């Protein structure tokens, strides 16, 4: 069986190199019969790439669309799978962070995408303020659609976090860095906008033998920002390769 991800009404399938077109069609037709909620089967045609970390796909069977309707954590999201980075595997992460938010907190989500983290957090109705910042125009457009669809209050900003975040009013109690796999950590940006006693949830991608690099990065960035920090925990938040994982570091700022 070919590996696949299901984003609501769309299945993204990764076929082995050399698989013939007829075999792909046959597999896709069977897939649609066996998964009643899936209306479209797309083939992954390239690795996630570019500054916006978006995938590329090709239609195989079902409805000819790349716009998915996806449900999780009592929320509904609409997005284009080729223009919006979106991981259904982070559903439990989003629920966990929403549960950590305390009543009255001001929460910032950097690299917000189509607003899954922001919407799930806002849906919990505990935060006094939720802000989401996203670079890409298409994900930002879908973010507006999803905020409206889920009847939540989220401030949305489209643009570079380095330009927008420093200009946001006030400090935040909690910052979610739903960061794609980029070389720049952007931790300095978050440290400049977190309030005393606040928490930064930083996502980084590391081989399990290289976690010392994550600790060193946090220490170096805190020193540059002249902030006292403590790492309250580091947990795996999904695998991305052999012994390589997306880690979440929970950073408490003194």
Secondary structure, 3 states (H helix, E strand, C coil): CCEEEEECCEEEEECCCCCCHHHHHHHHHHHHHHCCCCCEEEEEEEEEECCCCEEEEEEEEECCCCEEEEEECCEEEEEECCCCCCCHHHHHHHHHHHHHCCCCCEEEEECCCCCHHHHHHHHCCCCCEEEEEECCHHHHHHHHHHHHHCCCCCEEEECCHHHHHHHCCCCEEEEEECCCCCCCCCHHHHHCCEEEEEEEEEEEEEEHHHHHHHHHHHHHHHHHHCCCEEEEEEEEEEEEECCEEEEEEEEEEC
